[in-house]
């Protein structure tokens, strides 16, 4: 590796993805910090290092001098899936802890990672703050949206990588990992097919029903995306404040699946016949929501002659409203789930091609499903898709494992980014990569 080992610190360390990547390049971790006690214990077990706790409680002077600062700082507060409070809440302010360390220790390099929405959060003000502060500290820096699928790993998980150096040459000559032409199928990370299905029967029934729905449509008719079946037959108004509409006005319209609202003698009964996104809407619905609703209604009007009452009644009877939403993201392919990837999300039942594993998320109920075997992916399979070496120990429970896997940065992406960023610090050999599929 390099002629001289660089010292790096691993902040918000989690399972230690940055640690693995930089150690693979020959560098040495001199400090790690992680809020979770369980993950600190696991860090010690995996890497033999005493991982410190809450970074806000650690004196900056006690952090060893280092050459590289690595941090996948908390992203939930910047994510579209979160509350987007950003730097208004404690987690969002943790970036300032990074700034304090950079200001005091002045490491030559840093590598940061977060959700891609960090760029657009708060109309760009969050990124403007970050870039201004890094510039004030004298760093040259660059950023790029990267995803494992760009380097032949079957997971679409777009994240922003921010790299910096006190030397302009490091940034000027850095080459971001190029996009590869091919993406492996998810089969490349799976265990053998002898594993029994662990998918709940009610979810299998949901998938069978949506399969029937697809097969009733003509081959030249693709289902609208996203499909909100609650709008089939509905005609309530879209350009008004729903919560302020009086009862007599509601009586003019139809609710979910064409239910006549004139039969409701109270607003409470009216709202029972409307989708949740109506009940929770404050003010006039945004344009995007109006568009989705209108297009779903149009799709149903044009295709209801193909949709049997039997199938539609099964969909209406689904236990959860999210199961009544459907996202078929495989246009032009066979309308079967056998060769697809499936995910039950709050936004609906999502179907993807088998080289399009969705982002692993921290919610265990949204673990991706392998259509070929009608089972959830296993923690060790999720670890492979995140490029973790086989010897790295995960938390003991499935829920805890996927919480870690959903929060971590992809090891192979970090490795390639770090290789390029650090290549000018002494002599670097020909690039080698981590073959995450070699032991599968």
Number of C-alpha atoms within 10 A of each C-alpha: 15 16 11 12 16 19 20 26 26 24 27 23 27 26 25 24 25 31 26 23 25 26 18 16 23 15 20 18 21 17 21 26 22 22 17 15 13 12 22 23 16 22 26 13 13 16 14 10 16 16 22 21 18 13 17 11 8 12 9 16 10 8 15 13 17 19 19 26 26 25 23 22 20 18 20 18 22 25 18 14 9 11 10 19 16 20 16 10 11 11 16 19 15 16 17 14 15 18 15 13 17 20 15 13 16 21 21 18 25 25 22 20 24 24 21 20 21 24 19 13 19 16 10 12 13 19 16 14 11 16 16 11 14 16 13 10 15 14 23 19 21 15 15 15 16 22 22 24 21 20 20 16 29 25 26 17 20 18 19 18 22 18 24 25 23 17 15 12 12 22 21 12 12 18 13 17 16 10 13 11 9 13 17 17 17 20 15 17 23 18 13 8 9 7 10 9 15 12 14 11 10 11 15 13 13 19 21 14 19 24 15 18 19 19 15 15 16 10 12 7 11 15 19 17 15 19 24 23 23 23 25 22 20 22 19 20 15 17 12 12 14 20 15 10 12 11 17 14 12 21 18 13 16 22 24 21 18 16 18 19 25 17 11 18 12 14 16 10 13 20 19 13 19 20 16 13 10 14 13 10 13 13 12 14 17 12 11 9 12 15 13 17 22 15 18 23 20 16 18 20 12 9 14 15 11 13 16 12 11 11 15 19 12 14 21 16 12 16 11 12 18 16 24 22 22 23 19 20 18 15 12 9 11 13 17 18 21 14 17 24 24 28 21 19 17 14 16 19 23 21 25 20 20 24 22 21 26 21 20 24 17 18 13 15 13 19 25 24 22 24 21 16 18 21 19 21 18 18 21 22 20 22 25 23 26 25 24 25 18 14 7 16 16 22 16 9 10 14 16 18 21 25 18 21 26 20 19 23 27 25 25 24 26 21 24 22 20 23 24 18 24 23 16 16 14 11 12 16 11 6 11 11 13 16 10 20 15 8 9 13
